[in-house]
Amino acid sequence: MILDNRGLEPPEPMMRTLKAIEQMEKGEILTIINDRRPMFLYEQLEELGLRHQTVEQQDGSFKIEIFR
């Protein structure tokens, strides 16, 4: 699943992402695209025991893959 959060004001990107995580099945990967590096989301992911990988894109956005 890909969730494009670009153009949204905080905290909407984080809220949308957390809602999508709740719907993920084991083994699924959620890809989100944010305008900013989601520092507060990383804390939430660690608390949930989820792995993630972030890659800065050429346009300055951030692509984050979240592994359940």
N, C-alpha and C positions, 0 to 999 in steps of 0.2 A: 504494500500500500504506500502511496506517495501523498504527503500532505504539504501543500504549498502555503506557507504562512507569511509570505512576503507581502508587505503593504499593510499589515495589521499592527495595531498599537498594543503594547503590553497592557494587561497580562493575557490578551486573547491568544497569541501563539502558544503559550504554555498551557492554557486551559484546553485548547483544541488538541494539543499533543497528548496531554494526560488522559483525555477522554478516549482518544484513539488507542492508547496503550491498554486501557481497560478492555478493549474489544479484541485485542490480539490473542491469537492462539500460540501455544508453545511451538517454537521453531520458526515463527514468523519474523519478518524484518519490516519495520516501519521506517520509511525514509521521510524526513521532514526537510524543508528548505526554509530557512529564516534569513531575515535581513541582518540580524545580529547573532553573535555567538551566544547561545542560551545558557549562561553561567548558572542561573538558578535551577534550570532543568537538570543539569548534570547532578546536582545534589539530590534531586528527587529520584533520578535513575539509580543512583548508588543506593539509596534507601530501599528501592524496590528490587535491588539485586540484578539490574539489567545492564548489559554491556552496551557500549556505544562507540561510534567512530565518527569523527568530524573532519570534513575537508572543506577548506575555504575555496570558493569558486572564483573564476576570473572576474565576475561582475561584482565581487565583494560580498556576496551572500554566502551562507554556510549550509552545506548539505550534511545532515546528521543521520546516520543509520543506527537504529535502535534494535537490538536483538533480544527476543524473548526466549 
